[in-house]
Amino acid sequence: MREEMLSILARVMNSTVDESLLDAATHVMSLLCSEPGTKKDVIRAGIVPILIPLLKNHVQVDTKTAAAAALMHLSIDVLGKSECIKFGISRYLIEGLEVQADHEKFILNCLQCISNIAENNEGRIQFHVLEQKLEILTYHTSALIQHEAALALRSIRFKVVGK
């Protein structure tokens, strides 16, 4: 049942031109990704490369926020980090941080994704270009964004012990 549902959601998210349907499917996917035990199923269903392009700036904010939340939940898992890196999430997250300051929830989800993925050495290397932007975000008007930016900055600056 779960595989069939994921397959349907993937088809809707991958091929729909109806923005409200895309938004609804992405929100459902975000909720599924937050549930324990579903991350590996979502990854196996090939959802990661469908979610990543939804972080682009031309996508509706609610849809982008739901996609970022799903990826945030997936990137907690080691396999999720690898999948996100494999499908080039770094450039989309870098672009995502260029959004308007009033898109706080989206920015927070992007920052948490960065922190999660930077736990992987390859991911950490890809995000070094963000240091200056993260420094700026540590002075954001939102205390939550300041905190998450500081955590993301700490994650990408982490040095492996002995190196």
Contact map, one row per residue, 1 for C-alpha under 8 A:
1111100000000000000000000000000000000000000000000000000000000000000000000000000000000000000000000000000000000000000000000000000000000000000000000000000000000000000
1111110000000000000000000000000000000000000000000000000000000000000000000000000000000000000000000000000000000000000000000000000000000000000000000000000000000000000
1111111000000000000000000000000000000000100010000000000000000000000000000000000000000000000000000000000000000000000000000000000000000000000000000000000000000000000
1111111100000000000000000000000000000000000000000000000000000000000000000000000000000000000000000000000000000000000000000000000000000000000000000000000000000000000
1111111110000000000000000000000000000000000000000000000000000000000000000000000000000000000000000000000000000000000000000000000000000000000000000000000000000000000
0111111111000000000000000000000000000000010010000000000000000000000000000000000000000000000000000000000000000000000000000000000000000000000000000000000000000000000
0011111111100000000000000000000000000000000010000000000000000000000000000000000000000000000000000000000000000000000000000000000000000000000000000000000000000000000
0001111111110000000000000000000000000000000000000000000000000000000000000000000000000000000000000000000000000000000000000000000000000000000000000000000000000000000
0000111111111000000000001000100000000000000000000000000000000000000000000000000000000000000000000000000000000000000000000000000000000000000000000000000000000000000
0000011111111100000000000000000000000000000011100100000000000000000000000000000000000000000000000000000000000000000000000000000000000000000000000000000000000000000
0000001111111111000000000000000000000000000000000000000000000000000000000000000000000000000000000000000000000000000000000000000000000000000000000000000000000000000
0000000111111111000011001000000000000000000000000000000000000000000000000000000000000000000000000000000000000000000000000000000000000000000000000000000000000000000
0000000011111111000001001100000000000000000000000100000000000000000000000000000000000000000000000000000000000000000000000000000000000000000000000000000000000000000
0000000001111111000000000000000000000000000000000100000000000000000000000000000000000000000000000000000000000000000000000000000000000000000000000000000000000000000
0000000000111111100000000000000000000000000000000000000000000000000000000000000000000000000000000000000000000000000000000000000000000000000000000000000000000000000
0000000000111111111011000000000000000000000000000000000000000000000000000000000000000000000000000000000000000000000000000000000000000000000000000000000000000000000
0000000000000011111001000000000000000000000000000000000000000000000000000000000000000000000000000000000000000000000000000000000000000000000000000000000000000000000
0000000000000001111111000000000000000000000000000000000000000000000000000000000000000000000000000000000000000000000000000000000000000000000000000000000000000000000
0000000000000001111111100000000000000000000000000000000000010000000000000000000000000000000000000000000000000000000000000000000000000000000000000000000000000000000
0000000000000000011111110000000000000000000000000000000000000000000000000000000000000000000000000000000000000000000000000000000000000000000000000000000000000000000
0000000000010001011111111000000000000000000000000000000000000000000000000000000000000000000000000000000000000000000000000000000000000000000000000000000000000000000
0000000000011001111111111100000000000000000000000000000000000010000000000000000000000000000000000000000000000000000000000000000000000000000000000000000000000000000
0000000000000000001111111110000000000000000000000000000000000110010000000000000000000000000000000000000000000000000000000000000000000000000000000000000000000000000
0000000000000000000111111111000000000000000000000000000000000010000000000000000000000000000000000000000000000000000000000000000000000000000000000000000000000000000
0000000010011000000011111111100000000000000000000000000000000000000000000000000000000000000000000000000000000000000000000000000000000000000000000000000000000000000
0000000000001000000001111111110000000000000000000010000000000010011000000000000000000000000000000000000000000000000000000000000000000000000000000000000000000000000
0000000000000000000000111111111000000000000000000000000000000010011000000000000000000000000000000000000000000000000000000000000000000000000000000000000000000000000
0000000000000000000000011111111100000000000000000000000000000000000000000000000000000000000000000000000000000000000000000000000000000000000000000000000000000000000
0000000010000000000000001111111110000000000000000000000000000000011001000000000000000000000000000000000000000000000000000000000000000000000000000000000000000000000
0000000000000000000000000111111111000000000000000000000000000000011011101000000000000000000000000000000000000000000000000000000000000000000000000000000000000000000
0000000000000000000000000011111111100000000000000000000000000000000001000000000000000000000000000000000000000000000000000000000000000000000000000000000000000000000
0000000000000000000000000001111111100100000000000000000000000000000001000000000000000000000000000000000000000000000000000000000000000000000000000000000000000000000
0000000000000000000000000000111111110110010000000000000000000000000001101100000000000000000000000000000000000000000000000000000000000000000000000000000000000000000
0000000000000000000000000000011111110110000000000000000000000000000001001100000000000000000000000000000000000000000000000000000000000000000000000000000000000000000
0000000000000000000000000000001111111110000000000000000000000000000000000000000000000000000000000000000000000000000000000000000000000000000000000000000000000000000
0000000000000000000000000000000011111110000000000000000000000000000000000000000000000000000000000000000000000000000000000000000000000000000000000000000000000000000
0000000000000000000000000000000000111111100000000000000000000000000000000000000000000000000000000000000000000000000000000000000000000000000000000000000000000000000
0000000000000000000000000000000111111111110000000000000000000000000000000000000000000000000000000000000000000000000000000000000000000000000000000000000000000000000
0000000000000000000000000000000011111111111000000000000000000000000000001100100100000000000000000000000000000000000000000000000000000000000000000000000000000000000
0000000000000000000000000000000000001111111100000000000000000000000000000000001100000000000000000000000000000000000000000000000000000000000000000000000000000000000
0010000000000000000000000000000000001111111110000000000000000000000000000000000000000000000000000000000000000000000000000000000000000000000000000000000000000000000
0000010000000000000000000000000010000111111111110000000000000000000000000000000000000000000000000000000000000000000000000000000000000000000000000000000000000000000
0000000000000000000000000000000000000011111111110000000000000000000000000100000100100000000000000000000000000000000000000000000000000000000000000000000000000000000
0000000000000000000000000000000000000001111111100000000000000000000000000000000000000000000000000000000000000000000000000000000000000000000000000000000000000000000
0010011001000000000000000000000000000000111111100000000000000000000000000000000000000000000000000000000000000000000000000000000000000000000000000000000000000000000
0000000001000000000000000000000000000000011111111100000000000000000000000000000000000000000000000000000000000000000000000000000000000000000000000000000000000000000
0000000001000000000000000000000000000000011111111110000000000000000000000000000000000000000000000000000000000000000000000000000000000000000000000000000000000000000
0000000000000000000000000000000000000000011001111111000000000000000000100000000000110010000000000000000000000000000000000000000000000000000000000000000000000000000
0000000000000000000000000000000000000000000001111111100000000000000000000000000000010010000000000000000000000000000000000000000000000000000000000000000000000000000
0000000001001100000000000000000000000000000001111111110000000000000000000000000000000000000000000000000000000000000000000000000000000000000000000000000000000000000
0000000000000000000000000100000000000000000000111111111000000000001101100000000000000000000000000000000000000000000000000000000000000000000000000000000000000000000
0000000000000000000000000000000000000000000000011111111000000000001100100000000000010011100100000000000000000000000000000000000000000000000000000000000000000000000
0000000000000000000000000000000000000000000000001111111100000000000000000000000000000000000100000000000000000000000000000000000000000000000000000000000000000000000
0000000000000000000000000000000000000000000000000111111100100011001000000000000000000000000000000000000000000000000000000000000000000000000000000000000000000000000
0000000000000000000000000000000000000000000000000011111110100001101100000000000000000000000110010000000000000000000000000000000000000000000000000000000000000000000
0000000000000000000000000000000000000000000000000000111111100001000000000000000000000000000100110000000000000000000000000000000000000000000000000000000000000000000
0000000000000000000000000000000000000000000000000000001111110000000000000000000000000000000000110010000000000000000000000000000000000000000000000000000000000000000
0000000000000000000000000000000000000000000000000000000111110000000000000000000000000000000000000000000000000000000000000000000000000000000000000000000000000000000
0000000000000000000000000000000000000000000000000000011111111011000000000000000000000000000000000000000000000000000000000000000000000000000000000000000000000000000
0000000000000000001000000000000000000000000000000000000011111111000000000000000000000000000000000000000000000000000000000000000000000000000000000000000000000000000
0000000000000000000000000000000000000000000000000000000000111111100000000000000000000000000000000000001001000000000000000000000000000000000000000000000000000000000
0000000000000000000000100000000000000000000000000000000000011111110000000000000000000000000000000000000000000000000000000000000000000000000000000000000000000000000
0000000000000000000001110110000000000000000000000000010000111111111000000000000000000000000000000000000000000000000000000000000000000000000000000000000000000000000
0000000000000000000000000000000000000000000000000000011100111111111100000000000000000000000000000000000001000000000000000000000000000000000000000000000000000000000
0000000000000000000000000000000000000000000000000000001000001111111110000000000000000000000000000000000011001000000000000000000000000000000000000000000000000000000
0000000000000000000000100110110000000000000000000000000000000111111111000000000000000000000000000000000000000000000000000000000000000000000000000000000000000000000
0000000000000000000000000110110000000000000000000011011000000011111111100000000000000000000000000000000000000000000000000000000000000000000000000000000000000000000
0000000000000000000000000000000000000000000000000011001000000001111111110000000000000000000000000000000001001100100000000000000000000000000000000000000000000000000
0000000000000000000000000000010000000000000000000000000000000000111111111000000000000000000000000000000001001100000000000000000000000000000000000000000000000000000
0000000000000000000000000000111111000000000000000010000000000000011111111100000000000000000000000000000000000000000000000000000000000000000000000000000000000000000
0000000000000000000000000000010010000000000000010011000000000000001111111110000000010000000000000000000000000000100000000000000000000000000000000000000000000000000
0000000000000000000000000000000000000000000000000000000000000000000111111111000000000000000000000000000000001101100100000000000000000000000000000000000000000000000
0000000000000000000000000000010011000010000000000000000000000000000011111111100000000000000000000000000000000000000000000000000000000000000000000000000000000000000
0000000000000000000000000000000011000010001000000000000000000000000001111111100110000000000000000000000000000000000000000000000000000000000000000000000000000000000
0000000000000000000000000000000000000000000000000000000000000000000000111111111110010000000000000000000000000000100110000000000000000000000000000000000000000000000
0000000000000000000000000000000000000000000000000000000000000000000000011111110110000000000000000000000000000000000110000000000000000000000000000000000000000000000
0000000000000000000000000000000000000010000000000000000000000000000000001111111110000000000000000000000000000000000000000000000000000000000000000000000000000000000
0000000000000000000000000000000000000000000000000000000000000000000000000011111111000000000000000000000000000000000000000000000000000000000000000000000000000000000
0000000000000000000000000000000000000001000000000000000000000000000000000010111111100000000000000000000000000000000000000000000000000000000000000000000000000000000
0000000000000000000000000000000000000011001000000000000000000000000000000111111111110000000000000000000000000000000000000000000000000000000000000000000000000000000
0000000000000000000000000000000000000000000000000000000000000000000000000111111111111000000000000000000000000000000110010010000000000000000000000000000000000000000
0000000000000000000000000000000000000000000000000000000000000000000000000000011111111100000000000000000000000000000000010000000000000000000000000000000000000000000
0000000000000000000000000000000000000000001000010000000000000000000000000000001111111110000000000000000000000000000000000000000000000000000000000000000000000000000
0000000000000000000000000000000000000000000000011001000000000000000000100010000111111111100000000000000000000000000010000000000000000000000000000000000000000000000
0000000000000000000000000000000000000000000000000000000000000000000000000000000011111111110000000000000000000000000010000110000000000000000000000000000000000000000
0000000000000000000000000000000000000000000000000000000000000000000000000000000001111111100000000000000000000000000000000000000000000000000000000000000000000000000
0000000000000000000000000000000000000000000000011001000000000000000000000000000000111111100000000000000000000000000000000000000000000000000000000000000000000000000
0000000000000000000000000000000000000000000000000001000000000000000000000000000000011111111100000000000000000000000000000000000000000000000000000000000000000000000
0000000000000000000000000000000000000000000000000001000000000000000000000000000000011111111110000000000000000000000000000000000000000000000000000000000000000000000
0000000000000000000000000000000000000000000000000000000000000000000000000000000000001001111111000000000000000000010000000010011000000000000000000000000000000000000
0000000000000000000000000000000000000000000000000000000000000000000000000000000000000001111111100000000000000000000000000000000000000000000000000000000000000000000
0000000000000000000000000000000000000000000000000001101100000000000000000000000000000001111111110000000000000000000000000000000000000000000000000000000000000000000
0000000000000000000000000000000000000000000000000000001000000000000000000000000000000000111111111000000000000100010000000000000000000000000000000000000000000000000
0000000000000000000000000000000000000000000000000000000000000000000000000000000000000000011111111100000000000000000000000000001001000000000000000000000000000000000
0000000000000000000000000000000000000000000000000000000110000000000000000000000000000000001111111110000000000000000000000000000000000000000000000000000000000000000
0000000000000000000000000000000000000000000000000000001110000000000000000000000000000000000111111110000000100100000000000000000000000000000000000000000000000000000
0000000000000000000000000000000000000000000000000000000000000000000000000000000000000000000011111110000000100100000000000000000000000000000000000000000000000000000
0000000000000000000000000000000000000000000000000000000000000000000000000000000000000000000001111111000000000000000000000000000000000000000000000000000000000000000
0000000000000000000000000000000000000000000000000000000010000000000000000000000000000000000000111111101000100000000000000000000000000000000000000000000000000000000
0000000000000000000000000000000000000000000000000000000000000000000000000000000000000000000000000111111000000000000000000000000000000000000000000000000000000000000
0000000000000000000000000000000000000000000000000000000000000000000000000000000000000000000000000011111100000000000000000000000000000000000000000000000000000000000
0000000000000000000000000000000000000000000000000000000000000000000000000000000000000000000000000001111100000000000000000000000000000000000000000000000000000000000
0000000000000000000000000000000000000000000000000000000000001000000000000000000000000000000000000011111111100000000000000000000000000000000000000000000000000000000
0000000000000000000000000000000000000000000000000000000000000000000000000000000000000000000000000000111111110000000000000000000000000000000001001000000000000000000
0000000000000000000000000000000000000000000000000000000000000000100000000000000000000000000000000000001111111000000000000000000000000000000000000000000000000000000
0000000000000000000000000000000000000000000000000000000000001001100110000000000000000000000000000000001111111100000000000000000000000000000000000000000000000000000
0000000000000000000000000000000000000000000000000000000000000000000000000000000000000000000000011010001111111110000000000000000000000000000000001000000000000000000
0000000000000000000000000000000000000000000000000000000000000000000000000000000000000000000000000000000111111111000000000000000000000000000000011001000000000000000
0000000000000000000000000000000000000000000000000000000000000000100110010000000000000000000000000000000011111111100000000000000000000000000000000000000000000000000
0000000000000000000000000000000000000000000000000000000000000000000110010000000000000000000010011000000001111111110000000000000000000000000000000000000000000000000
0000000000000000000000000000000000000000000000000000000000000000000000000000000000000000000000000000000000111111111000000000000000000000000000000001100100000000000
0000000000000000000000000000000000000000000000000000000000000000000000010000000000000000000000000000000000011111111100000000000000000000000000000001000100000000000
0000000000000000000000000000000000000000000000000000000000000000000100110010000000000000000000000000000000001111111110000000000000000000000000000000000000000000000
0000000000000000000000000000000000000000000000000000000000000000000000000000000000000000010010000000000000000111111111000000001000000000000000000000000100000000000
0000000000000000000000000000000000000000000000000000000000000000000000000000000000000000000000000000000000000011111111100000000000000000000000000000001110110000000
0000000000000000000000000000000000000000000000000000000000000000000000010011000010000000000000000000000000000001111111110000000000000000000000000000000000000000000
0000000000000000000000000000000000000000000000000000000000000000000000000011000010011000000000000000000000000000111111110011000000000000000000000000000000000000000
0000000000000000000000000000000000000000000000000000000000000000000000000000000000000000000000000000000000000000011111111111101000000000000000000000000100110000000
0000000000000000000000000000000000000000000000000000000000000000000000000000000000000000000000000000000000000000001111111011000000000000000000000000000000110000000
0000000000000000000000000000000000000000000000000000000000000000000000000000000011000000000000000000000000000000000111111111000000000000000000000000000000000000000
0000000000000000000000000000000000000000000000000000000000000000000000000000000000000000000000000000000000000000000001111111100000000000000000000000000000000000000
0000000000000000000000000000000000000000000000000000000000000000000000000000000000001000000000000000000000000000000001011111110000000000000000000000000000000000000
0000000000000000000000000000000000000000000000000000000000000000000000000000000010001000010000000000000000000000000011111111111000000000000000000000000000000000000
0000000000000000000000000000000000000000000000000000000000000000000000000000000000000000000000000000000000000000000011111111111100000000000000000000000000111000000
0000000000000000000000000000000000000000000000000000000000000000000000000000000000000000000000000000000000000000000001001111111100000000000000000000000000010000000
0000000000000000000000000000000000000000000000000000000000000000000000000000000000000000010000000000000000000000000000000111111110000000000000000000000000000000000
0000000000000000000000000000000000000000000000000000000000000000000000000000000000000000010001000000000000000000010001000011111111100000000000000000000000010000000
0000000000000000000000000000000000000000000000000000000000000000000000000000000000000000000000000000000000000000000000000001111111100000000000000000000000011000000
0000000000000000000000000000000000000000000000000000000000000000000000000000000000000000000000000000000000000000000000000000011111110000000000000000000000000000000
0000000000000000000000000000000000000000000000000000000000000000000000000000000000000000000001000000000000000000000000000000001111111100000000000000000000000000000
0000000000000000000000000000000000000000000000000000000000000000000000000000000000000000000000000000000000000000000000000000001111111110000000000000000010010000000
0000000000000000000000000000000000000000000000000000000000000000000000000000000000000000000000000000000000000000000000000000000011111111000000000000000000000000000
0000000000000000000000000000000000000000000000000000000000000000000000000000000000000000000000000000000000000000000000000000000001111111100000000000000000000000000
0000000000000000000000000000000000000000000000000000000000000000000000000000000000000000000000000000000000000000000000000000000001111111110000000000110110000000000
0000000000000000000000000000000000000000000000000000000000000000000000000000000000000000000000000000000000000000000000000000000000111111111000000000110010000000000
0000000000000000000000000000000000000000000000000000000000000000000000000000000000000000000000000000000000000000000000000000000000011111111100000000000000000000000
0000000000000000000000000000000000000000000000000000000000000000000000000000000000000000000000000000000000000000000000000000000000001111111100001100100000000000000
0000000000000000000000000000000000000000000000000000000000000000000000000000000000000000000000000000000000000000000000000000000000000111111100001110110000000000000
0000000000000000000000000000000000000000000000000000000000000000000000000000000000000000000000000000000000000000000000000000000000000011111110000100000000000000000
0000000000000000000000000000000000000000000000000000000000000000000000000000000000000000000000000000000000000000000000000000000000000001111111101100000000000000000
0000000000000000000000000000000000000000000000000000000000000000000000000000000000000000000000000000000000000000000000000000000000000000001111101100000000000000000
0000000000000000000000000000000000000000000000000000000000000000000000000000000000000000000000000000000100000000000000000000000000000000000111111100000000000000000
0000000000000000000000000000000000000000000000000000000000000000000000000000000000000000000000000000000000000000000000000000000000000000000111111110000000000000000
0000000000000000000000000000000000000000000000000000000000000000000000000000000000000000000000000000000000010000000000000000000000000000000001111111000000000000000
0000000000000000000000000000000000000000000000000000000000000000000000000000000000000000000000000000000100110000000000000000000000000000110111111111100000000000000
0000000000000000000000000000000000000000000000000000000000000000000000000000000000000000000000000000000000000000000000000000000000000000111111111111110000000000000
0000000000000000000000000000000000000000000000000000000000000000000000000000000000000000000000000000000000000000000000000000000000000000010000111111111000000000000
0000000000000000000000000000000000000000000000000000000000000000000000000000000000000000000000000000000000010011000000000000000000000000000000011111111100000000000
0000000000000000000000000000000000000000000000000000000000000000000000000000000000000000000000000000000000000010000000000000000000000110110000001111111110000000000
0000000000000000000000000000000000000000000000000000000000000000000000000000000000000000000000000000000000000000000000000000000000000110010000000111111111000000000
0000000000000000000000000000000000000000000000000000000000000000000000000000000000000000000000000000000000000000001000000000000000000000000000000011111111100000000
0000000000000000000000000000000000000000000000000000000000000000000000000000000000000000000000000000000000000011011001000000000000000100000000000001111111110000000
0000000000000000000000000000000000000000000000000000000000000000000000000000000000000000000000000000000000000000001000000000000000100110000000000000111111111000000
0000000000000000000000000000000000000000000000000000000000000000000000000000000000000000000000000000000000000000000000000000000000000000000000000000011111111100000
0000000000000000000000000000000000000000000000000000000000000000000000000000000000000000000000000000000000000000001001100001000000000000000000000000001111111100000
0000000000000000000000000000000000000000000000000000000000000000000000000000000000000000000000000000000000000000001001100001101100100000000000000000000111111100000
0000000000000000000000000000000000000000000000000000000000000000000000000000000000000000000000000000000000000000000000000001000100000000000000000000000011111110000
0000000000000000000000000000000000000000000000000000000000000000000000000000000000000000000000000000000000000000000000000000000000000000000000000000000001111111000
0000000000000000000000000000000000000000000000000000000000000000000000000000000000000000000000000000000000000000000000000000000000000000000000000000000000001111101
0000000000000000000000000000000000000000000000000000000000000000000000000000000000000000000000000000000000000000000000000000000000000000000000000000000000000111111
0000000000000000000000000000000000000000000000000000000000000000000000000000000000000000000000000000000000000000000000000000000000000000000000000000000000000011111
0000000000000000000000000000000000000000000000000000000000000000000000000000000000000000000000000000000000000000000000000000000000000000000000000000000000000001111
0000000000000000000000000000000000000000000000000000000000000000000000000000000000000000000000000000000000000000000000000000000000000000000000000000000000000011111
